[in-house]
């Protein structure tokens, strides 16, 4: 994953870092789609990169949900 939570002492800082990574992943996927549309990459390369991005995105979203729960006080 692009963001390691081990270095954060405050869950709010980790939350901000994960939200930033989520946006980066969304931008990377949009750029990947553009590259495929321009013919810069083939379908196989596109699918592999897309799968990698989707896996990381799911992991980031899972961590975001957990941290939002923690930051909200578990309510």
Number of C-alpha atoms within 10 A of each C-alpha: 11 13 14 10 16 7 9 12 9 10 14 14 13 20 22 12 17 23 16 12 19 21 12 14 18 14 12 15 17 12 12 20 15 13 14 15 11 9 10 11 14 11 11 9 12 17 13 11 15 17 12 11 18 15 12 18 21 12 14 21 15 12 17 19 12 13 18 16 12 14 14 8 8 9 7
